[in-house]
Each structure stands twice: as structure tokens, then as C-alpha cells.
């Protein structure tokens, strides 16, 4: 059985929580549609982003515990290596031991793209696209687009290069103008098309990547060469594979409106 077919079968087999159906859940913020200029335009000047809903918080260990309780195939000792590297949920004491009450409020990390995608599907949601994530993440506490504000950009760079806030609970950094917490400075986050900008092969399925061929040229073609935080985000995503798990890598979910 092909890996993609097996992944779909495992996802569809999960019993859905009762809250999965219906309108936008209260834990999600409404992000109005608009346009933005991505760091790597790839021939596009502006990208249109349709309105969508985004989780106000990163998925926590407690959230993910409910998922693995419902789906044993996503537990640490049961997950297939095709879908997660060996460090999957490595900080947990056991398959169903997400830690203390304080640890349960931390973003779940050491989860692969496959597991993150399956979780969102289980919740009746999906991973945000990179365009959606970047569009929402431009916001400061007071402005929906602070991407050209030098103070905001410098603040993000300081957060990225500091460990302050990392490993903390959700709501450790700031709530932006959309009502979304911790898009910066707490954990890196999976997007649905995480390697679509600098990678020509699809590492989620094949492991065939040649992004190193494009890194230098990508800097030259960037729309904002001074936006170092954005370079860090795109560079981090480009180094990932679908099975990758990392101590500082989590996710949140999105939903169409």
C-alpha cells in the first residue's frame, strides 16, 4: 500500500470528536481576506488570501493527548516510521502521558507533518497554508500588517534568537490584532505546503530535495531582503521533511469560512 493511501486510511479511520461539525468554533479567530506580498514571490507581486479561521492557540499537549487516545495508530510506540521520525513525542513519559498540568498547556512538539495533518483532519480542520500563516503572522498587537514596521521586525528577530518564551505555555508571547496568540517566539509551526517555496521536489513523499541549489538565489529574489525573521521562517521550513520532528516544532489548525 502506498504511503499516501495508508495515511488517508489511518486518518479516515479515526473517530471524530463531537465538536468537529458545525460553524467556526470559538477557539478559532476569523481572519479577513486580503492580499500580501510573500518573501519569495516566485513571479507573483501580491497573493490573494481568502478569509479563513485560525486557531487562537497552538495545539497543546492536552489537545494532542485526546487525539492519540482516540487514535492508537498515532501513539509514540505505534506510529509508523513512514509518518514520523524516531523522536516523535519523545518528551512524553509514555503513550498517554503528556506530563504535568503545566506541561499539558504547552504546545505539543516533536510531531511530524503527517501527525499534525491527521490531528487537524480529526478536528474537522486542516493545516494553514504558508500564505495563510504568513498573512496572519504579519500582525502586531495593534496593526494587522506590521511587516514593514522596523520595530516589529526587530522585535521578532530578538524573539527568534532568544529562548525566552520557548517551552512555555500558550499565551506566553503576544496576542495579535486578529486575536491569535504566539505566532512568533513560542514554537515553529507546520504549514500544509511547508516546503513549497524553496524546494522543487516533494520531501513529504519522496525525500528528494534540492533546496540548497536555490538558497543563495532565493535571497537575491526576495521581496524584502531586510526581513530577517521571514528568512529564518522560510529557511527552517525548507529544511523539513514530512517525517521530521523537533523539540521546537508544533502546529495549529485552520478552517475555511
ABEGO torsion letter per residue (X at the ends): XBAAAAAAAAAAABBBBAAABEBBBAABBBBBBEBBBBABAGGBABBBBBBBBBBABBBBAAAAAAAAAABAAABAAABBAAABBAABGAABABAABAEBAAAAABBBBGBBAAAAAAAAAAAGBBBBBAAAAAAAAABBAABABAAABAAAAAAAAAAAABABGBGBBBGABBBBAAGBBGABGABBBBBABAAAAABABBAAAAGBBAAAAAAAAAAAABABAABAAAAAAAAAAAABBAABBBAABBBBBBBBX
